[in-house]
Amino acid sequence: MRYIKVAAAAAAIALAATACGGDDKDDKSSSGKDPAQLKVWMMGEGTPEQTKFLDTVETEFKQKHPGTDVQIKYVPWPQVATTFQKAAAGGEGPDVTELGNTDVQSHIEQGSLADITDKYSGWADGKTLNKTALGNDQSNGKTYAVPWYGGVRAIWYRTDWFQQLGIQPPKTWTELSAAAKKVQDAKKVPGIGVPSDQTNALVSFIWGNGGEVATKDGGKWAGKLDQPQAVEAVNFYTGLVTKDKVAPAKYIGKNELEGPQRDFALGKLGMYIDGSWSLKEMKKISDKDADKWAVFPIPSKAGGNAPVMAGGSDLAVWKDSKAPDAAFDYITILNNAKNAAAWADYSGFSSMRSDVKFSDPKLAIFTEIAGNTKFTPISSGWGEFEQAKKVLPNAMKAIMQGKPADAELKKANEQANTLLNP
């Protein structure tokens, strides 16, 4: 297996035009033979552990395609947009690519992905995939990608502190606020961390109150952030900082990695919202109390688990691939039960297969939580709304700093009406 890492924008463009360019003499799938090379793009920097994992996938792939060399290119997330733009504009891309799941609809709209409807329907394991996540990979009745892994949020807490204080894992908003206050008063640390830049957590509170970010009406997305359910949810979330004062203001403008994760690992924070992948990161900070860490689902207002957003990655065949059959075979092997389980344990992200669980009992609850997945608006404009404009994080920051929620959410809603309908 050959590996390439794109380290800068210039390198991303150069490699997209050279190492990832099509070469007719090497691509023989049209004649029924194995292609000489299969180009696979993986997002991120890549690690020795990931490389070792992908080597095992290639070994399994070669049992079916012995004449094919798999070339992996790691594309760091900051370079993703530039690399894909170059590939789309030049007609040169990978055979298989990982995609951030919130970017899939944009790629479908741009015509970058191959229609794999027939291939997917013939894949027996396809029935195990999360149906909500799969819906994000479809358009007009056709399938263009398949879910690989996803990260859902829950609330990390200290089992020893809860036991000492007689606290049960909260199942309502009222119980969550009360638990945070009890921990804060007894342990002299902030009760919970609620950064303003945590959209995936915020939408769970909105959904857990029966609200929506936006819904489709007559073929267009209509924002719902100014509706009572969403306003009430935002007021509760931000009110943990401004009203209940059980969450510190120092996390405003931050995400869960910039303070809450470290503080929780060091015993300086009662609870914080994050995913399964954070466990190994927290252990790197301090594993002294790791045996006392656990999670409970984000509660809805009146009781029960709130729906969760599964941010993660999907797998697709690039439209211009000269080896689409081999490319889809690689996807099915990468995402078979054995490899999906190995990837989940390595990455800390939940598999989007219903038959794959974490081997670590501490993380088992995340598989259950992932069964209640929802998606933010499946619009090609979501990336602009959330990543480029940071509409919700900016609104949360303003509200936490004293601006009225009604006015900020009205502005956010106007942006939803515009940006989600590009």
Secondary structure, DSSP 8 states (H G I E B T S, - for coil): -EEEE--SHHHHHHHHHTTTS--TTT--GGGTS--SEEEEEEES---HHHHHHHHHHHHHHTTT-TT-EEEEEEE-GGGHHHHHHHHHHHT---SEEEEEGGGHHHHHHHT-B---HHHHHT-GGGGGB-HHHHHTTEETTEE--EEEEEE-EEEEEEHHHHHHHT-----SHHHHHHHHHHHHHHHSS-S-B--TT-HHHHHHHHHTTT--SEEEETTEEEE-TTSHHHHHHHHHHHHHHHTS--S-GGGTT--TTTTHHHHHHTT--SEEEEETTHHHHHHHH--TTGGGEEEE--B-SSSSB--EE-EEEEEEEBTT-S-HHHHHHHHHHHTSHHHHHHHHHHH--EESBTT---SSGGGHHHHHHHTTEE-S---TTHIIIIIIS-HHHHHHHHHHTT--HHHHHHHHHHHHHHHT--
